[in-house]
Amino acid sequence: MDLFSVEDYTYAQRLVVDGVPCEFHQIYGVYHGFDVVEPDSPQTNLLNDLQRKALKRMLGN
């Protein structure tokens, strides 16, 4: 469980309301900082893939 997930979701909603393009992805079964502790897990691979795709979209690549 990520202790910040509700805060993060609320923040993402406010960004959308203010017209800021953003994405929010909930990855279930993980905790805050999981990607650092478990760098080879399937969830970390999913997170990295989502981040790469978002950056490519934002940079127009």
Phi and psi in degrees as a GROMACS rama.xvg file:
@    title "Ramachandran Plot"
@    xaxis  label "Phi"
@    yaxis  label "Psi"
@TYPE xy
-94.1168  118.5  ASP-2
-65.2126  -16.4395  LEU-3
-101.837  3.27103  PHE-4
-62.9706  -39.6402  SER-5
-66.5845  -44.1545  VAL-6
-60.3603  -44.3648  GLU-7
-63.1438  -42.9502  ASP-8
-64.2713  -44.0954  TYR-9
-61.0453  -42.3196  THR-10
-63.3024  -43.8754  TYR-11
-61.7403  -40.5069  ALA-12
-62.0986  -41.7709  GLN-13
-64.1956  -39.0261  ARG-14
-61.1172  -44.8499  LEU-15
-61.1073  -45.0796  VAL-16
-59.3755  -36.3311  VAL-17
-83.6124  3.72381  ASP-18
84.7475  14.8549  GLY-19
-90.9221  122.908  VAL-20
-66.0783  129.355  PRO-21
-156.496  166.183  CYS-22
-130.588  147.33  GLU-23
-130.616  123.004  PHE-24
-122.089  126.716  HIS-25
-96.2038  120.033  GLN-26
-106.931  110.17  ILE-27
-77.4235  149.795  TYR-28
84.2169  14.0567  GLY-29
-124.35  171.325  VAL-30
-126.23  165.957  TYR-31
-59.5119  126.096  HIS-32
86.2857  10.3411  GLY-33
-57.5369  -33.3169  PHE-34
-67.5212  -25.106  ASP-35
-81.164  -40.0047  VAL-36
-76.9392  -35.8101  VAL-37
-125.38  70.2126  GLU-38
-66.6425  -16.9434  PRO-39
-107.64  10.698  ASP-40
-75.6411  156.798  SER-41
-58.9274  -34.921  PRO-42
-67.6162  -38.8898  GLN-43
-66.7438  -39.996  THR-44
-60.8256  -40.9061  ASN-45
-63.2133  -46.5596  LEU-46
-58.515  -47.2865  LEU-47
-61.6268  -39.994  ASN-48
-64.7069  -44.3645  ASP-49
-62.206  -40.9254  LEU-50
-66.4279  -43.3802  GLN-51
-61.6818  -44.5207  ARG-52
-64.071  -40.6862  LYS-53
-64.3174  -43.4659  ALA-54
-62.8952  -41.1333  LEU-55
-61.567  -42.4575  LYS-56
-63.2048  -43.8688  ARG-57
-68.2424  -34.1979  MET-58
-88.7435  -4.31377  LEU-59
77  25.8444  GLY-60
